[in-house]
Amino acid sequence: MKKHKGRVSKIPVIRPFDCIGELAIISTNYARIDEAQIKSFILTLKRLIPGGVILPRIFAYLPVSKKPSEVRMGKGKGSINTYVARVRPNTVLFEINKVPLGFSIASLKTVSTKLGIQSQIISVGKKSAL
């Protein structure tokens, strides 16, 4: 079903982190994350931590339509092109469990550039930003 674009509401989100994993990645600003960005993030993390468990907490549920190039105006809305997830600040994006000892936080920060938004890595046990 096609939907309107809508807005990511600017209501500040202050919620406690209810996490299962050891490390969590949270967003620090408003954004729309594409399903391809989520898949590429998960695939690169699976390469880095082969024994770890990745728990995604965001899912692309909102359809985005696009008309083909060089099409005349009118004739209704275009077909569904991709799906996105709306993200607010302090939303837990991913959790990581059973992380090996050799796994470094720096490599997790470099992988978080796949998402295309500003994010923070927190240790769930200490509830503090790393």
C-alpha angles and dihedrals in degrees: 000000000000116000137189118265095245126178136273099245115241094222108132112248116217111170134145116256107252098189134164100189133072098244127030134191115216130186122242100196143027118280149142113241118203122225090241090057091052092049094048091049092053093046094051092047090051089055092050099045108031095175098040129100119234116203113192113207098183126064130190104244105146116088118224118201128205133184118227119259119270095021120141120248121270127025094115135278121331127251123275110279105176144338126247139190121225112227130194128191117284092023114143106237103177138358126207124206134183094023115185118239093246091059111109130206090228092065090050090053092053091050091050088067086075089073095060095220134093110268141171131217116224132185105231096208092057098030090220133123117255 
